[in-house]
Amino acid sequence: MSTEQFPPGPHDAVSFSTLNLLEPVPAHLQATFDVLHLRLLIVGLPAGTWELACQNILTLLKPDGWVQWEEGDFKYGTLALLRTNRFLMNDIDFNPSV
């Protein structure tokens, strides 16, 4: 992600920034979030870096904070999508028992 992908700020109470989870968390961000929503880190984190990333994620949270973490099911997620589209199911070798 880059700063060019940020939407224009709707007002002064909202800001956007980037953070590398593999580098130490800046002091001004430590223990500042009640909730973190994370998505698709599986595609961006190299093997062997998960523990460090998780430690840094937890560093961002206030005591009793929550993490909502979503990852894709890249093996079966496509099948779930295809099941909803009858036209696609007619054109592929679809085996719902897999």
C-alpha positions as CSV (number, residue, x, y, z in Angstrom):
1,M,0.0,0.0,0.0
2,S,1.1,3.5,-0.6
3,T,-0.1,6.9,0.4
4,E,-1.4,7.5,-3.2
5,Q,-4.1,4.9,-2.4
6,F,-5.6,6.9,0.5
7,P,-9.0,8.5,-0.1
8,P,-9.2,12.3,0.4
9,G,-9.8,12.9,4.1
10,P,-13.5,13.6,4.9
11,H,-12.6,15.9,7.8
12,D,-9.9,16.7,10.3
13,A,-10.9,13.9,12.7
14,V,-9.7,11.2,10.2
15,S,-6.2,10.6,9.1
16,F,-4.4,7.9,7.1
17,S,-0.9,6.5,7.4
18,T,1.1,3.4,6.6
19,L,2.9,1.1,9.1
20,N,5.3,-1.7,8.4
21,L,4.5,-4.5,10.8
22,L,8.0,-5.9,10.6
23,E,9.6,-2.7,12.0
24,P,9.3,-1.5,15.6
25,V,6.0,0.3,16.4
26,P,6.5,4.1,16.9
27,A,6.0,5.1,20.5
28,H,3.2,7.5,19.6
29,L,1.1,4.5,18.3
30,Q,1.8,2.0,21.1
31,A,-1.3,1.1,23.1
32,T,-3.5,3.6,21.3
33,F,-6.1,1.4,19.5
34,D,-9.2,-0.2,21.0
35,V,-9.8,-2.3,17.9
36,L,-7.7,-3.2,14.9
37,H,-9.2,-4.6,11.7
38,L,-6.7,-6.5,9.6
39,R,-7.2,-8.1,6.2
40,L,-5.2,-10.3,3.9
41,L,-1.9,-10.1,5.6
42,I,-1.2,-13.7,4.4
43,V,-0.4,-12.3,0.9
44,G,2.0,-9.6,2.2
45,L,4.0,-11.2,5.0
46,P,7.0,-13.3,4.1
47,A,7.4,-16.7,5.7
48,G,9.1,-16.6,9.1
49,T,7.8,-13.1,10.0
50,W,4.4,-13.9,11.5
51,E,5.5,-13.9,15.1
52,L,7.1,-10.5,14.8
53,A,4.1,-9.1,13.0
54,C,1.7,-10.4,15.6
55,Q,3.8,-9.0,18.4
56,N,3.8,-5.6,16.8
57,I,0.0,-5.8,16.2
58,L,-0.5,-6.5,19.9
59,T,1.7,-3.5,20.7
60,L,-0.7,-1.2,19.0
61,L,-3.6,-2.3,21.2
62,K,-4.8,-0.7,24.4
63,P,-5.2,-3.1,27.4
64,D,-8.2,-5.3,26.7
65,G,-8.2,-4.2,23.0
66,W,-9.5,-6.4,20.2
67,V,-8.1,-7.7,16.9
68,Q,-10.5,-8.5,14.1
69,W,-8.4,-10.4,11.5
70,E,-9.7,-11.7,8.2
71,E,-7.8,-13.9,5.8
72,G,-9.0,-15.4,2.6
73,D,-9.5,-19.1,2.1
74,F,-7.5,-19.3,-1.1
75,K,-8.0,-23.0,-1.6
76,Y,-11.8,-23.1,-1.2
77,G,-12.8,-19.4,-1.4
78,T,-13.1,-19.5,-5.2
79,L,-15.4,-22.5,-5.0
80,A,-17.7,-20.7,-2.6
81,L,-17.9,-17.8,-5.0
82,L,-18.5,-20.1,-8.0
83,R,-21.3,-21.9,-6.2
84,T,-23.3,-18.6,-6.2
85,N,-23.0,-18.3,-10.0
86,R,-24.9,-20.9,-12.0
87,F,-23.5,-19.6,-15.3
88,L,-19.9,-20.2,-14.2
89,M,-20.7,-23.6,-12.8
90,N,-21.8,-24.7,-16.2
91,D,-18.5,-23.7,-17.8
92,I,-16.1,-25.3,-15.3
93,D,-15.3,-28.7,-13.9
94,F,-17.0,-28.1,-10.5
95,N,-16.9,-30.6,-7.8
96,P,-18.7,-29.3,-4.6
97,S,-17.5,-32.3,-2.6
98,V,-13.9,-31.1,-2.6
